């Protein structure tokens, strides 16, 4: 089997309003669909990240707690490729999204700037 690309990234959240505010209103990701699933007692918010990549957010009232350690099993972070990290920081900050300092990712001997935001 050959994997050609990532189709979507799935995350679980407990607050629909905060998820929608952050991903749709602040990051301005287009909504593909937004459905409530009473039989599963959840809601699914599917967002377009790129041409062939989506972010699937499952909203559940009481999902299991995630471990505090950053290396715990489960999603650690989402990584987005941008043309300019400083411009991305300015764009995020202008929408009230807090960012950390620019760091250098030295994995695989490639120095590239990265920034974390929340």
C-alpha positions, 0 to 999 in steps of 0.5 A, spaced: 500 500 500 502 506 498 500 512 502 499 518 497 497 524 502 494 525 509 486 526 508 484 529 514 486 530 522 481 528 527 481 531 534 476 530 540 474 537 543 468 538 549 466 545 547 463 546 540 463 554 541 470 555 543 472 550 537 468 554 532 470 560 534 478 558 534 478 554 527 472 557 523 472 565 526 479 566 528 483 561 523 478 562 518 477 555 516 471 553 511 466 549 514 465 542 509 459 540 514 457 541 521 452 535 523 449 533 530 449 525 531 444 524 537 445 516 536 453 517 538 451 523 542 456 528 539 457 533 533 462 533 528 465 539 525 469 538 518 473 543 516 477 544 510 485 545 511 488 545 504 485 542 497 486 535 499 486 535 507 481 536 512 480 537 520 475 533 523 473 535 530 468 531 534 465 534 540 463 530 546 460 532 552 465 529 557 471 526 552 476 522 556 482 526 559 488 527 555 495 526 559 499 532 561 505 530 558 506 532 551 509 525 549 503 522 551 499 518 546 494 522 542 494 528 538 500 533 540 499 538 535 497 540 528 502 543 524 501 548 518 506 550 513 506 557 511 510 562 507 512 566 512 512 565 520 513 572 522 507 574 517 503 568 520 504 570 527 502 577 526 495 574 522 494 570 528 495 575 533 491 580 530 485 575 531 487 574 538 490 568 538 496 567 542 503 565 540 509 563 543 516 565 540 519 563 534 523 557 535 528 553 530 526 546 528 533 542 527 530 535 526 533 532 520 538 537 520 533 542 516 533 549 520 526 552 519 522 557 523 516 554 527 511 557 532 506 554 537 499 558 538 493 556 542 
